[in-house]
Amino acid sequence: MPTMDYAKARETMVEQQVRPWDVLDVRVLEVLSRLPREAFVPEAHRALAYADIELPIGDGERTWKPVLEGRALQALALDAGDEVLEIGSGSGFLTACMALLAREVVGLERHPGLADAARARLQAQGIANARIETGDAFDWDTGRRFDAICVGGAVSAVPSRFLQWLRPGGRMFVVRGTPPVMEAVLLRQDVNGLRTESLFETDLPYLAGAAPVPAFVF
């Protein structure tokens, strides 16, 4: 079997999937063009690392599609001085992308096995300005505030505790609502209150603990 050309697959992903989905930020495209996505998925699925699909990573979790990763990175508009919180780090790929764009990334992952694997992948890529903490976002807390927050699973409504972790002027990328059509939004903590920018429609599995409460039926 011929060896797969991952560099070519990466270029194709950027040019035929991500860029056509209105991801035009040069810094984001550069990060997606250089970071080996195949190194962040289980070996059995590496041949599909650049396909327009979600991939299983263990513990019932899946990666995002590349286009969603690109849109999230573009919406957050990270700069070199930003401190970032990622809720639900999964494979660690988006953690790594954000670390290449920002000053520091704190990733939160509730599955210990996924957290350990993400740490190892970040270390293998020489990414020293990101760390993964093991914990559930609904139990975890910190006195820190962040310039940007990326929520790795959908929420029925944005938890107030997440908003408390934003600095004034900070922004959060999150997918909210109910399937089959959810809304990706960018929330900004402005001086006059929270401002919401609707980005696009999508569908994403719920973050653990963030699904809607089942309605009681008589």
Backbone as JSON, one array per atom type, in Angstrom:
{
  "sequence": "MPTMDYAKARETMVEQQVRPWDVLDVRVLEVLSRLPREAFVPEAHRALAYADIELPIGDGERTWKPVLEGRALQALALDAGDEVLEIGSGSGFLTACMALLAREVVGLERHPGLADAARARLQAQGIANARIETGDAFDWDTGRRFDAICVGGAVSAVPSRFLQWLRPGGRMFVVRGTPPVMEAVLLRQDVNGLRTESLFETDLPYLAGAAPVPAFVF",
  "N": [[0.85, -1.2, 0.0], [0.63, 2.22, -0.9], [2.38, 4.94, 0.67], [0.65, 7.45, 2.43], [0.36, 10.8, 1.37], [0.54, 13.1, 3.52], [1.06, 15.83, 3.66], [0.15, 16.8, 1.2], [-2.54, 16.1, 1.44], [-3.23, 17.77, 3.53], [-2.91, 20.29, 2.36], [-4.9, 20.12, 0.41], [-7.18, 19.91, 2.04], [-7.22, 22.48, 3.21], [-7.47, 24.16, 0.96], [-9.72, 23.18, -0.47], [-11.74, 22.6, 1.33], [-11.71, 24.22, 3.78], [-11.01, 26.96, 3.12], [-13.01, 27.55, 1.06], [-15.22, 27.71, 2.71], [-15.43, 30.23, 3.64], [-13.28, 30.85, 5.32], [-10.85, 32.96, 5.62], [-8.84, 34.17, 6.94], [-5.49, 34.79, 7.1], [-3.56, 33.98, 8.99], [-4.87, 31.91, 10.34], [-5.27, 30.06, 8.26], [-2.62, 29.49, 7.7], [-1.77, 28.18, 10.05], [-3.42, 25.89, 9.98], [-2.38, 24.79, 7.72], [0.15, 23.96, 8.41], [0.15, 22.43, 10.76], [0.24, 19.07, 11.75], [-2.48, 17.34, 11.36], [-3.03, 14.63, 11.37], [-1.5, 13.6, 13.4], [-2.98, 13.92, 15.63], [-5.1, 12.24, 15.82], [-6.43, 8.92, 16.45], [-4.36, 6.17, 15.41], [-5.62, 4.34, 13.7], [-7.37, 5.88, 12.25], [-5.99, 7.7, 10.79], [-5.69, 7.97, 8.03], [-7.95, 9.26, 7.33], [-7.76, 11.74, 8.36], [-7.87, 14.26, 7.16], [-10.28, 14.43, 5.94], [-13.64, 15.59, 5.33], [-15.14, 15.09, 7.77], [-16.3, 14.05, 11.05], [-14.22, 12.43, 13.46], [-13.81, 9.48, 15.45], [-12.4, 9.6, 18.73], [-12.2, 8.22, 21.02], [-13.67, 7.28, 24.25], [-16.27, 7.89, 23.56], [-16.21, 10.33, 22.3], [-15.7, 12.76, 19.63], [-13.8, 14.24, 16.94], [-13.97, 17.66, 15.76], [-15.2, 18.7, 12.53], [-12.87, 19.75, 9.98], [-13.63, 22.21, 8.77], [-15.25, 23.45, 10.67], [-13.44, 23.83, 12.73], [-11.75, 25.68, 11.49], [-13.52, 27.87, 11.11], [-14.14, 28.5, 13.76], [-11.63, 29.28, 14.81], [-11.13, 31.5, 13.2], [-13.25, 33.19, 13.93], [-12.69, 33.72, 16.63], [-10.41, 35.24, 16.42], [-7.69, 35.34, 17.45], [-4.87, 36.86, 19.06], [-1.32, 37.44, 19.54], [-0.99, 38.03, 22.23], [-3.03, 36.93, 23.68], [-4.81, 35.14, 26.25], [-6.21, 32.0, 26.53], [-9.06, 29.95, 27.08], [-10.04, 26.65, 26.71], [-12.83, 24.69, 26.54], [-13.35, 21.45, 26.82], [-11.21, 19.68, 25.43], [-10.66, 17.43, 23.9], [-9.05, 15.81, 21.29], [-6.87, 17.47, 21.31], [-6.08, 18.88, 19.11], [-7.28, 21.36, 18.27], [-6.56, 22.81, 20.48], [-3.79, 22.94, 20.09], [-3.71, 24.43, 17.69], [-4.75, 26.9, 18.59], [-2.81, 27.55, 20.45], [-0.66, 28.16, 18.81], [-1.44, 30.56, 17.87], [-1.93, 32.25, 19.99], [-0.96, 33.56, 23.27], [-1.14, 31.86, 25.51], [-2.75, 28.78, 26.25], [-5.26, 27.22, 28.1], [-6.5, 24.13, 28.43], [-9.43, 22.25, 29.06], [-10.42, 19.08, 29.95], [-12.62, 16.43, 30.46], [-12.32, 13.67, 30.38], [-9.96, 11.51, 31.61], [-8.2, 9.82, 30.11], [-8.29, 10.91, 27.5], [-7.31, 13.43, 28.09], [-4.67, 12.83, 28.91], [-3.67, 11.77, 26.51], [-3.89, 14.01, 24.82], [-2.09, 15.77, 26.06], [0.31, 14.39, 25.59], [0.43, 14.54, 22.8], [0.63, 17.29, 22.33], [3.09, 17.77, 23.52], [4.72, 16.23, 21.86], [4.62, 17.73, 19.57], [6.06, 19.88, 20.3], [4.81, 22.0, 21.57], [4.67, 24.3, 23.94], [3.23, 26.24, 25.25], [0.69, 25.54, 25.99], [-1.56, 23.86, 28.13], [-3.17, 20.99, 29.48], [-5.85, 20.51, 31.6], [-7.41, 18.16, 33.73], [-10.78, 17.78, 34.14], [-14.26, 18.58, 34.83], [-16.25, 20.97, 33.25], [-18.39, 21.96, 34.66], [-17.86, 21.58, 37.26], [-15.32, 22.5, 37.69], [-13.36, 25.37, 38.54], [-11.93, 28.64, 38.48], [-9.88, 31.39, 39.42], [-8.97, 32.91, 37.42], [-9.33, 34.99, 34.5], [-10.16, 35.11, 31.03], [-9.07, 36.04, 27.72], [-10.24, 34.88, 25.53], [-12.57, 32.27, 24.88], [-13.18, 28.98, 23.92], [-15.7, 26.77, 23.28], [-16.05, 23.37, 23.32], [-18.22, 21.69, 22.8], [-21.75, 21.54, 22.04], [-24.25, 23.66, 23.59], [-27.39, 23.9, 25.27], [-28.21, 26.3, 26.31], [-26.15, 29.09, 27.0], [-24.02, 28.58, 29.68], [-23.94, 30.53, 32.66], [-21.68, 30.48, 34.24], [-19.6, 30.03, 32.46], [-19.47, 32.46, 31.14], [-18.56, 34.08, 33.18], [-15.88, 33.6, 33.2], [-14.79, 35.13, 31.27], [-12.81, 37.92, 30.36], [-13.39, 41.5, 30.56], [-14.25, 42.73, 27.41], [-13.58, 40.35, 26.3], [-14.1, 37.34, 24.25], [-16.23, 34.66, 23.16], [-16.49, 31.57, 21.52], [-19.14, 29.55, 20.69], [-21.48, 26.87, 20.22], [-24.93, 26.77, 20.12], [-28.31, 25.81, 21.1], [-30.84, 23.58, 19.73], [-30.81, 20.36, 18.13], [-32.13, 19.59, 14.81], [-30.77, 21.79, 13.84], [-28.44, 23.99, 14.89], [-26.96, 26.98, 16.28], [-24.01, 28.64, 15.65], [-22.24, 30.96, 17.52], [-20.63, 34.09, 18.3], [-19.81, 35.44, 21.27], [-19.46, 38.54, 22.91], [-17.99, 40.23, 25.59], [-18.82, 43.14, 26.27], [-18.53, 46.63, 27.32], [-21.06, 47.57, 27.63], [-22.5, 45.34, 28.18], [-23.36, 41.91, 27.3], [-22.73, 40.99, 23.99], [-24.01, 39.51, 21.07], [-23.05, 37.74, 18.22], [-24.29, 36.25, 15.44], [-23.08, 33.49, 13.64], [-23.12, 31.11, 11.91], [-25.12, 28.26, 10.85], [-25.13, 25.0, 12.28], [-24.51, 21.64, 13.48], [-23.92, 19.93, 16.42], [-22.65, 17.62, 18.82], [-23.81, 17.64, 22.23], [-22.06, 19.3, 24.88], [-21.03, 17.58, 27.78], [-23.42, 17.64, 30.29], [-24.64, 19.9, 29.37], [-26.86, 19.63, 27.83], [-30.34, 20.08, 26.86], [-32.87, 20.13, 29.41], [-34.95, 17.32, 29.69], [-38.27, 17.59, 28.54], [-41.23, 17.34, 30.49], [-43.79, 15.11, 29.81], [-47.23, 14.81, 29.86]],
  "CA": [[0.0, 0.0, 0.0], [1.47, 3.4, -0.96], [2.35, 5.83, 1.83], [-0.2, 8.6, 2.19], [1.02, 12.09, 1.36], [-0.24, 13.93, 4.44], [1.24, 17.24, 3.32], [-0.77, 17.07, 0.09], [-3.9, 16.02, 1.99], [-3.42, 18.98, 4.34], [-3.1, 21.4, 1.41], [-6.22, 19.93, -0.21], [-8.17, 20.26, 3.05], [-7.27, 23.93, 3.36], [-7.91, 24.83, -0.28], [-10.99, 22.7, -1.0], [-12.76, 22.54, 2.38], [-11.72, 25.3, 4.75], [-11.07, 28.28, 2.46], [-14.31, 27.8, 0.44], [-16.23, 27.95, 3.73], [-15.22, 31.62, 4.06], [-12.17, 31.04, 6.25], [-9.9, 33.71, 4.8], [-7.8, 34.72, 7.82], [-4.21, 34.23, 6.65], [-2.9, 33.3, 10.11], [-5.59, 30.66, 10.58], [-4.96, 29.15, 7.15], [-1.22, 29.08, 7.84], [-1.71, 27.19, 11.12], [-4.03, 24.66, 9.49], [-1.53, 24.27, 6.65], [1.42, 23.44, 8.92], [0.01, 21.52, 11.9], [-0.12, 17.73, 11.25], [-3.74, 16.88, 11.98], [-2.98, 13.18, 11.51], [-0.84, 13.27, 14.66], [-3.92, 14.16, 16.73], [-6.19, 11.26, 15.78], [-5.93, 7.55, 16.61], [-3.66, 5.67, 14.23], [-6.55, 3.64, 12.81], [-8.16, 6.84, 11.47], [-5.12, 8.75, 10.25], [-5.91, 8.16, 6.59], [-9.14, 10.12, 7.18], [-7.55, 12.93, 9.19], [-8.15, 15.48, 6.43], [-11.59, 14.33, 5.32], [-14.66, 16.51, 5.86], [-15.96, 14.28, 8.67], [-15.87, 13.9, 12.43], [-13.54, 11.16, 13.68], [-13.83, 9.05, 16.85], [-11.11, 9.72, 19.41], [-12.28, 7.46, 22.27], [-14.58, 7.74, 25.31], [-17.51, 8.38, 22.96], [-16.03, 11.68, 21.76], [-15.28, 12.85, 18.24], [-13.21, 15.51, 16.53], [-14.75, 18.54, 14.9], [-14.8, 18.75, 11.13], [-11.89, 20.81, 9.75], [-14.24, 23.51, 8.46], [-15.72, 24.05, 11.92], [-12.22, 24.3, 13.41], [-11.32, 26.9, 10.82], [-14.45, 28.97, 11.39], [-14.0, 28.88, 15.17], [-10.37, 30.01, 14.94], [-11.28, 32.8, 12.56], [-14.18, 34.01, 14.72], [-12.04, 34.15, 17.87], [-9.43, 36.27, 16.04], [-6.68, 35.36, 18.5], [-3.59, 37.5, 18.77], [-0.18, 36.86, 20.23], [-1.03, 38.3, 23.66], [-4.26, 36.4, 24.28], [-4.89, 33.96, 27.11], [-7.37, 31.3, 26.01], [-9.6, 28.77, 27.76], [-10.77, 25.72, 25.83], [-13.69, 23.8, 27.32], [-13.49, 20.23, 26.03], [-10.04, 19.7, 24.53], [-10.69, 16.3, 22.98], [-7.78, 15.28, 20.77], [-5.8, 18.44, 21.49], [-5.71, 19.56, 17.86], [-7.66, 22.77, 18.31], [-5.68, 23.37, 21.51], [-2.51, 23.23, 19.44], [-3.92, 25.54, 16.76], [-4.9, 28.14, 19.34], [-1.52, 27.85, 21.07], [0.2, 28.77, 17.79], [-1.97, 31.89, 17.57], [-2.11, 33.02, 21.21], [0.14, 33.5, 24.23], [-1.29, 30.7, 26.37], [-4.04, 28.08, 26.2], [-5.59, 26.26, 29.14], [-7.52, 23.22, 27.94], [-10.12, 21.49, 30.09], [-10.92, 17.83, 29.38], [-13.15, 15.65, 31.57], [-11.89, 12.28, 30.27], [-8.52, 11.45, 31.91], [-7.45, 9.2, 29.02], [-8.16, 11.88, 26.41], [-6.43, 14.49, 28.57], [-3.3, 12.33, 28.84], [-3.28, 11.67, 25.1], [-3.72, 15.36, 24.29], [-0.82, 16.28, 26.59], [1.42, 13.74, 24.88], [0.47, 15.05, 21.42], [1.15, 18.65, 22.38], [4.53, 17.67, 23.81], [5.38, 15.7, 20.67], [4.7, 18.81, 18.58], [6.88, 20.96, 20.84], [3.96, 23.13, 21.95], [4.91, 24.46, 25.37], [2.38, 27.28, 25.84], [-0.65, 25.01, 26.21], [-1.61, 22.78, 29.09], [-4.48, 20.36, 29.61], [-6.28, 20.16, 32.94], [-8.47, 17.16, 33.76], [-11.89, 18.24, 34.97], [-15.55, 18.86, 34.21], [-16.45, 22.41, 33.25], [-19.44, 22.34, 35.59], [-17.3, 21.45, 38.61], [-14.05, 23.22, 37.69], [-13.44, 26.82, 38.62], [-10.64, 29.32, 38.5], [-9.93, 32.82, 39.64], [-8.48, 33.57, 36.22], [-10.22, 35.41, 33.44], [-9.5, 34.83, 29.76], [-9.41, 36.9, 26.58], [-11.06, 34.12, 24.59], [-13.0, 30.94, 25.3], [-13.74, 28.13, 22.86], [-16.47, 25.69, 23.9], [-15.89, 22.25, 22.39], [-19.47, 20.97, 22.56], [-22.92, 22.42, 22.01], [-25.01, 23.91, 24.82], [-28.76, 24.33, 25.0], [-28.1, 27.72, 26.63], [-24.78, 29.33, 27.46], [-23.97, 28.65, 31.15], [-23.44, 31.8, 33.19], [-20.34, 30.28, 34.78], [-18.65, 30.19, 31.37], [-19.34, 33.89, 30.87], [-17.79, 34.68, 34.27], [-14.46, 33.39, 32.95], [-14.36, 36.07, 30.24], [-12.4, 39.27, 30.71], [-14.06, 42.57, 29.81], [-13.75, 42.77, 26.05], [-13.3, 38.99, 25.83], [-15.08, 36.75, 23.33], [-16.43, 33.23, 23.3], [-17.11, 30.83, 20.42], [-19.96, 28.45, 21.22], [-22.62, 26.43, 19.42], [-26.05, 26.68, 21.05], [-29.61, 25.49, 20.53], [-31.27, 22.19, 19.7], [-30.71, 19.78, 16.79], [-31.01, 19.35, 13.9], [-30.09, 23.01, 13.42], [-27.94, 24.81, 15.98], [-26.38, 28.25, 15.85], [-22.68, 29.02, 16.14], [-22.25, 32.38, 17.82], [-19.51, 34.7, 18.99], [-20.27, 36.32, 22.35], [-18.45, 39.52, 23.33], [-18.26, 40.86, 26.88], [-18.56, 44.56, 26.07], [-18.79, 47.49, 28.47], [-22.51, 47.73, 27.76], [-23.13, 44.04, 28.36], [-23.01, 40.84, 26.38], [-23.15, 41.18, 22.6], [-24.05, 38.23, 20.37], [-22.94, 37.77, 16.77], [-24.63, 34.96, 14.84], [-22.07, 33.18, 12.64], [-23.62, 30.16, 10.91], [-25.86, 27.13, 11.4], [-24.39, 23.75, 12.29], [-25.06, 20.65, 14.41], [-22.78, 19.47, 17.2], [-23.06, 16.93, 20.05], [-23.78, 18.49, 23.42], [-21.1, 19.2, 25.95], [-21.62, 16.83, 28.9], [-24.04, 18.5, 31.28], [-25.18, 21.12, 28.75], [-28.03, 19.29, 27.0], [-31.57, 20.61, 27.44], [-33.59, 19.27, 30.36], [-36.09, 16.7, 29.0], [-39.58, 18.13, 28.91], [-42.16, 16.36, 31.06], [-44.97, 14.93, 28.96], [-48.34, 14.19, 30.6]],
  "C": [[0.88, 1.24, 0.0], [1.31, 4.26, 0.29], [1.52, 7.05, 1.5], [0.61, 9.89, 2.29], [0.19, 13.04, 2.23], [-0.11, 15.41, 4.11], [0.3, 17.66, 2.19], [-2.21, 17.06, 0.58], [-4.22, 17.28, 2.8], [-3.68, 20.18, 3.43], [-4.49, 21.33, 0.77], [-7.32, 20.31, 0.77], [-8.34, 21.77, 3.15], [-7.89, 24.58, 2.14], [-9.29, 24.42, -0.75], [-12.1, 22.58, 0.04], [-12.83, 23.85, 3.17], [-11.87, 26.67, 4.09], [-12.43, 28.52, 1.79], [-15.44, 28.05, 1.45], [-15.98, 29.29, 4.42], [-14.22, 31.76, 5.2], [-11.03, 31.66, 5.44], [-8.78, 34.34, 5.62], [-6.48, 34.02, 7.51], [-3.52, 33.46, 7.77], [-3.56, 31.95, 10.41], [-5.25, 29.64, 9.5], [-3.53, 28.64, 7.25], [-1.08, 28.0, 8.92], [-2.28, 25.85, 10.65], [-3.18, 24.0, 8.41], [-0.26, 23.6, 7.19], [1.27, 22.41, 10.02], [-0.47, 20.16, 11.42], [-1.35, 17.16, 11.97], [-3.73, 15.37, 12.22], [-2.34, 12.75, 12.83], [-1.77, 13.41, 15.86], [-5.13, 13.24, 16.68], [-5.62, 9.87, 15.98], [-5.37, 7.01, 15.3], [-4.59, 5.02, 13.22], [-7.31, 4.59, 11.89], [-7.3, 7.89, 10.78], [-5.32, 9.0, 8.76], [-7.1, 9.08, 6.32], [-8.98, 11.45, 7.9], [-7.93, 14.23, 8.49], [-9.47, 15.43, 5.66], [-12.58, 15.26, 6.02], [-15.65, 15.74, 6.74], [-15.43, 14.4, 10.1], [-15.24, 12.53, 12.6], [-13.6, 10.78, 15.15], [-12.44, 9.13, 17.47], [-11.1, 8.95, 20.74], [-13.23, 8.09, 23.27], [-15.87, 8.35, 24.75], [-17.41, 9.77, 22.35], [-15.51, 11.64, 20.33], [-14.61, 14.21, 17.98], [-14.27, 16.41, 15.89], [-14.33, 18.32, 13.46], [-13.79, 19.89, 10.94], [-12.51, 22.18, 9.49], [-14.74, 24.21, 9.71], [-14.53, 24.58, 12.73], [-11.75, 25.62, 12.81], [-12.21, 28.09, 11.13], [-14.33, 29.45, 12.83], [-12.74, 29.71, 15.39], [-10.49, 31.4, 14.34], [-12.16, 33.73, 13.39], [-13.51, 34.55, 15.99], [-10.97, 35.21, 17.63], [-8.35, 36.43, 17.11], [-5.46, 36.17, 18.08], [-2.54, 37.01, 19.75], [-0.17, 37.11, 21.74], [-2.18, 37.66, 24.39], [-4.03, 35.19, 25.17], [-6.24, 33.3, 26.83], [-7.76, 30.14, 26.91], [-10.35, 27.94, 26.73], [-11.53, 24.74, 26.71], [-13.99, 22.57, 26.48], [-12.39, 20.13, 25.0], [-10.0, 18.54, 23.56], [-9.31, 15.82, 22.58], [-6.59, 16.19, 21.05], [-5.43, 19.2, 20.23], [-6.05, 21.04, 17.89], [-6.88, 23.5, 19.4], [-4.37, 23.82, 20.89], [-2.63, 24.41, 18.48], [-3.97, 26.87, 17.5], [-3.59, 28.54, 20.0], [-0.56, 28.5, 20.09], [-0.23, 30.2, 17.46], [-1.98, 32.81, 18.78], [-0.9, 32.89, 22.13], [0.08, 32.23, 25.06], [-2.67, 30.11, 26.19], [-4.14, 27.13, 27.39], [-6.74, 25.41, 28.6], [-8.12, 22.42, 29.08], [-10.75, 20.26, 29.44], [-11.38, 16.9, 30.51], [-12.75, 14.18, 31.54], [-10.38, 12.18, 30.54], [-7.69, 10.85, 30.78], [-7.24, 10.15, 27.85], [-7.22, 13.02, 26.82], [-4.96, 14.07, 28.49], [-2.8, 12.26, 27.4], [-3.04, 13.04, 24.48], [-2.41, 15.98, 24.79], [0.37, 15.71, 25.83], [1.55, 14.28, 23.46], [1.03, 16.46, 21.38], [2.66, 18.64, 22.62], [5.29, 17.2, 22.58], [5.54, 16.77, 19.59], [5.51, 20.0, 19.09], [6.09, 22.19, 21.24], [3.98, 23.27, 23.46], [3.99, 25.47, 26.03], [0.92, 26.86, 25.95], [-0.56, 23.91, 27.25], [-3.04, 22.27, 29.2], [-4.73, 20.04, 31.07], [-7.42, 19.15, 32.84], [-9.58, 17.64, 34.69], [-13.13, 18.49, 34.14], [-15.83, 20.35, 34.33], [-17.51, 22.87, 34.24], [-19.04, 22.13, 37.05], [-16.04, 22.3, 38.78], [-14.29, 24.72, 37.89], [-12.03, 27.39, 38.74], [-10.86, 30.79, 38.81], [-9.46, 33.61, 38.43], [-9.61, 34.01, 35.31], [-9.44, 35.34, 32.13], [-9.97, 35.81, 28.68], [-10.34, 36.2, 25.6], [-11.38, 32.75, 25.18], [-13.58, 30.23, 24.09], [-14.41, 26.94, 23.52], [-16.57, 24.53, 22.91], [-17.1, 21.39, 22.15], [-20.62, 21.95, 22.58], [-23.52, 22.57, 23.39], [-26.43, 24.3, 24.43], [-28.91, 25.83, 25.27], [-26.72, 27.93, 27.23], [-24.77, 29.45, 28.98], [-23.34, 29.96, 31.63], [-22.02, 31.66, 33.73], [-19.27, 30.42, 33.7], [-18.39, 31.68, 31.11], [-18.51, 34.59, 31.96], [-16.29, 34.54, 34.06], [-13.91, 34.32, 31.86], [-13.9, 37.39, 30.86], [-13.3, 40.29, 30.03], [-13.42, 42.7, 28.43], [-13.44, 41.4, 25.47], [-14.4, 38.45, 24.94], [-15.08, 35.23, 23.49], [-17.07, 32.66, 22.03], [-17.86, 29.67, 21.02], [-21.08, 28.14, 20.24], [-23.78, 26.18, 20.39], [-27.34, 26.31, 20.32], [-29.94, 24.02, 20.61], [-31.15, 21.65, 18.28], [-32.09, 19.68, 16.15], [-30.26, 20.62, 13.47], [-29.73, 23.82, 14.66], [-27.25, 26.04, 15.4], [-25.0, 28.43, 16.47], [-22.67, 30.52, 16.33], [-20.91, 32.81, 18.41], [-20.1, 35.68, 20.0], [-19.14, 37.25, 22.74], [-18.9, 40.18, 24.63], [-17.9, 42.33, 26.79], [-18.91, 45.37, 27.31], [-20.29, 47.68, 28.7], [-23.24, 46.41, 27.92], [-22.71, 43.05, 27.28], [-23.58, 41.11, 24.99], [-23.0, 39.86, 21.85], [-23.99, 38.44, 18.87], [-23.24, 36.37, 16.23], [-23.68, 34.7, 13.68], [-22.6, 32.27, 11.53], [-24.41, 29.06, 11.63], [-25.02, 25.87, 11.3], [-25.12, 22.76, 13.19], [-23.88, 19.99, 15.1], [-23.3, 18.71, 18.42], [-22.93, 17.86, 21.26], [-22.56, 18.23, 24.29], [-21.77, 18.46, 27.11], [-22.14, 17.8, 29.95], [-24.71, 19.73, 30.69], [-26.35, 20.85, 27.84], [-29.28, 19.87, 27.65], [-32.2, 19.61, 28.41], [-34.78, 18.66, 29.65], [-37.42, 17.28, 29.5], [-40.48, 17.02, 29.44], [-43.42, 16.3, 30.22], [-46.05, 14.22, 29.79], [-48.88, 12.99, 29.84]]
}
